[in-house]
Amino acid sequence: MSKQTVEFAGEAVGALVPDNGQLRFVAVKYSVWSLDGRVFATPDEARKAIAALHVLQRRAPVFRAGGLPSAGPETAAASELS
């Protein structure tokens, strides 16, 4: 086994480094930081985890319940809220 670069959507997001017969993921992009240090059996297993993480991130809310959006025409001025 040798060190491998891992790409997602055409961008390098990390590397797989051999570690006791398995592969340790080293994140280089914030979008996959939660996988940093995780050990995988195969490169394909790591790629599936990265893809699943990106799907979850796309489903995250744009803003939290009770908050106002920070930009766009629907944003009310502070004077309009009182």
Secondary structure, DSSP 8 states (H G I E B T S, - for coil): ---EEEEETTEEEEEEEEETTEEEEEE-SGGGGGGTT-EESSHHHHHHHHHHHHHHHHTS-SS-TT---SSSTT---GGG--
